[in-house]
Amino acid sequence: MHAYDPMSKELKGACDGAQPEQSAVWQAQGLTVVAGSLVPLEDYNYLGDALTAKTAVSFAADKTGIAADGLDQALVTVSVAGETPPASIEVLVGDTVESLALSAGEGTLDPISAETPCSIVVGPADTVAFKGGPLVIEAAE
């Protein structure tokens, strides 16, 4: 049995077999409950009302520490797994969503820099369809 959020399509719960008490709890929380087998929550979501495996995304940086001087930069390469990766992916860089064109499932983000000390988190913007990350770039004085 699966429970998912009908708005976000995020898989919120899974259990093996019919469990009426658990089903009632999930429905009271506003979740949609459907028949299904036990699956890892972090690997699946509901897209088009069907259980769908998330596509793996990996992030690799040439360095994860940069000087907070506005000049030092980190380059991040994004790789999307699968036989037919998408032509592009939206990536969350800090609090900004960047659209990245992919070639054969790979692409490189614009260089990341910072003028003040901070942590810059990089990950997939769409966590319903994609899993992976986050990668953290630390900008220090």
N, C-alpha and C positions, 0 to 999 in steps of 0.2 A: 504494500500500500504506500502511496506517495501523497505528500501534501505540498502544494506550491502556492505562492502568492499570485493571484490572478492578474494583478497589475504589473508587477516586475517580472513575473515568470520564474522567479528564483525558487529552487527546490528547497523547502524548509524542513522536511522530514521524510523519513522512509523507514518502513518496518516490514518484517517478513510476515505474510499472511494477513487475514482479515482480523482487525482488532477494533471492535465497535466502540469501546470506551475511548481509545486514542483518536479514532475518527471523529467522534463527537467533540473532543477537545480542540482538534485542528479546525473543524468547521466553526466552532464558537469563536475562534481567532480570525475568522474570515478567509481561511485558506480553502482552496479547492482540493478535494480528496478524490483520488483515482486509484484503480487497481495497479499494482506494480510490484516488482521484486526489490529486495534490499540492494541499494546502490550507494556508493560514497557521495555524500552531499556536495563535496567540493568539485566533483568531476562532471556533474550533470545539472541541467535545468530544463525547463519546459519552453520550447519554441514552437509556435503554431499548434499549441495544445498537445505536443508529442514530446516524450522524454528524449532529450538530445544531449550527446556528449559535448562538453566544452572543448574548444580547440586550444591546444597548448601554445603559449607564447613565451619566448624566452628573451631576456634582456641582458646584454653584455656590454660593459663599459671598458674603455681603455684605462680608466682610473676612476675610483670611487671617492677620492678626496681631491678637492681643488682649493686653491687660494681664493678667498673672498675679496678679490680685487677687480672684478669685472673683466679681467683679461684671461686668466687661466680658464681652460675649458676641458670638459669631458665629452667624449664622443660615445654615443650609445647606439649599438646595433640591435635591431629587433628582428627576431626570427619567428615565423608562424609555421607550425607543423601541419602536416596533412598532405594528401595527394594533390589536392586542388586548393592551395591557399588563396585567400582573397587578393584582389589587386591593391587594396589599401586597408589600413587599420587606423582607428582613432586611439591615440595614446595619451594618457594623462601624465603631464609633466608638471609637478607641483600642483597648482590649481588651474592649469591651463590645458585644454584639450587640443592636441595637434593631430592633424590628419597626415598620415605617412603613406606615401606610395611604396608598394612592394614589388620587387622583381624576383620571381621564383621563391616567394615567401620571405624575402629579406629586404631590409631597408635601414638607413641610418638617419637618426634624428638630427635636427639642427644642433650645433654645438651648445652645450649647457654651461652657463657661467652664472656667477652671482657676485653682487657688489657688497653684500653684507653676509655675515655668518648665518648659515641656515642648513636645513636638510631638505633636499629636493627628491621627492618620491616619484618614481617612474613606474607605470603599470598600465594594463589595458583599461581603456575608458569603459568598455562594455564588458562587465564581469558576468553577465548572463551567458554570453556566447563564448567568451575567452577566459582561460585561466593562466596564471603565471605572474611572476614578480612577487612583490615589488622589488625594484632595485632602488637603492638609496645612494645619492651623491651628497657627500658632506662638504660644505663650503666653510672653511675655517680661516681665521685671521693669520 
